[in-house]
């Protein structure tokens, strides 16, 4: 059985056991990745992709393509010349399995291009849900905090240092002992203004 998959803006006709050089993927050698953008599997043609189909491949190595020389010469007027060289970064893969159905439930890491997203971001993707919950809880915590920059002499930098020291409300600042507090140089008039604003 063969399949037509799409990766890196190109289409490849593949069979099990084929070795391919594709645009660089965010994966290391020895990892198994799955291509989910399948245009055709056997006689099934997608519109545009075949649902539930996938192609699994093992990453053999991260390689560079042949050097391409780009030479520009302008004959007229000032006759400038410029030479540029480039070696495209590629991933060498070996096709291990072609699946017509059930690829979405396989649990294999999706093949993502390295140019679109970094490997660290791919590794951190499953951990995004707890961070989203923490961000949702943050506005509630910020709502309880007072704007300390209303106090004369407290600018954004001092307010940030106070927040790092755990002081986010006028009541907390009013309760600070000026002589004992070392994190930020708290002035006595800040404490007096905080007492007034806390009322």
Buried (B, 14 or more C-beta within 10 A) or exposed (E): EBBBBBBBEEEBEBEBEBEBBBBBBBBEEEBBBBBBBBBBBEEBEBEEBBEBBBBBBBBBEBEEEEEEEEEEEEEEEEEEEEEEEEEEEBBBBEBBBBBBEEBEEBEBBBBBBBEEEEEEEBEEEEEEEEEEEEEEEEEEEEEEBBEBBEBEEBEEEBBEBBEEBEBBBBBBBBEBEEEEBEEBEBBEEBBEBBBEBBE
